[in-house]
Amino acid sequence: MKIVIGGAGEVGSHLAKLLSKEAQDIILIDTDAQKLALLDANYNLMTMVGAPTSFETLRESGVAKCDLFIAVTPYETDNVTACAIAKALGAQKTVARIDNYEYMRSRNREFFEKIGVNDTIYPEYLAALEIRMALRHTWVRNWFELHDGQLIVVGIKLRQNASIVNMKLRDITFTHHNFHICAIKRHNRTIIPGGFDEIHEGDIIYVMTTRQHLDELREMCGKKQTRIRNIMIMGGGKIAARLSNLVQGEYNIKILERDPEICRRLPERCPGCEIICADARDNDILLEEGIEDMDAFIALTESSETNILACLTAKEFGVSKTIAEVENIQFISEAEGLNIGTIINKKLLASSKIFQHLLDSDTQSNKCMSLAGAEVAEFDVREGAKITRGLIKDMKLSRDMTLAGLIRNGKGMLVSGNTRIDAGDSVVVFALSGTLHRIEKLFI
């Protein structure tokens, strides 16, 4: 698949790195030659110095024959323009990163289609959706629903009170048949576990299950679902505005923003929220504004370090659910080891969303998410595929992957060693990053 990416900023660079591991034909365009040279030297991709809005640059990149053109420069207007040009030159599908929620409204979508923008990505909106999910499911770090909730993947940080700590996976399956532990994040390492792997305190486990067994999973992991009523948000940026609109009426929200100019605009952008012009880094102010009465604290400033420290402080004041925006990707592993709850990263969310567009033209498979050093893909099983030739336990599958669940006749079910995959099934696969392209042949 040929993919052209316009913009080697953090989103574009991260996306290009991920795709380069998947044996895709990647061309990355940017005006910064030094940034491109570093990527060119270390990853399996091609780079081109030039502006993504240049007709000549796009022609030279071969955009006329590309399957997907992605514009992710820091500038919304450049991204829309680049997509319009790429589409006019022959790109099959275009995706533009935007910064304006109005552009996502369904009544405006026809306009963008007409000018050549097939889809839009608004990272701040994706972050707000992720936070809303975290507020509704307070006992997990991550929550993903597949096929309208037929299969659910949750990420859970395990403490000492979890009954499965220090148990081997093969022993867990003897007593708990309704869960599939698909991946383990341990410090900076991601493991696709086998039967002899052991669960440790402090692990983040990614588990696939079905909706009717969620309560059992929560009890097994020693977690409690808490009801959120009162929320304090640190930072009044775009994510805070989008979140307040998404959850309007569900919670009592107080926003602390230290910039007076931003505070003047917030009442209009965040109706129903209490706006306080104050610096939430000051513990006395937090106490004065009732931090001890809050059920959730969300740190959304532009500084990852500030957000991490603020969530640690909120935990010390007794806030049960904390959420931090951590935009420095290199900080994420360290932050996951701290007691700060859910971590939000717009770049990873945007990259995962763009993944969903990659194989739309191929009915064989569809990437659905990227997390914790692992990737999750959904494969439609063809007649005569290798994966249908026996039970899973007899297939001698790679240790880099696990078949987590499947959809058969519209119903979700977990996959075990005694499962036989049938043609027509839709199978969810967890694999270490960069290995999915080697797995696809099993489903052909």
Secondary structure, 3 states (H helix, E strand, C coil): CEEEEECCCHHHHHHHHHHHCCCCEEEEEECCHHHHHHHHHHCCCEEEECCCCCHHHHHHCCHHHCCEEEECCCCHHHHHHHHHHHHHHCCCCEEEECCCHHHHCHHHHHHHHHHCCCEEECHHHHHHHHHHHHHHCCCCCEEEEECCCCEEEEEEECCCCCCCCCCEHHHHHHHCCCCEEEEEEECCEEECCCCCCECCCCCEEEEEECHHHHHHHHHHCCCCCCCCCEEEEECCCHHHHHHHHHCCCCCEEEEEECCHHHHHHHHHHCCCCEEEECCCCCHHHHHHCCHHHCCEEEECCCCHHHHHHHHHHHHHCCCCEEEEECCCHHHHHHHHCCCCCEEECHHHHHHHHHHHHHCCCCCCEEEEEEECCEEEEEEECCCCCHHHCCEHHHCCCCCCEEEEEEEECCEEEECCCCCECCCCCEEEEEEECCCHHHHHHHHC
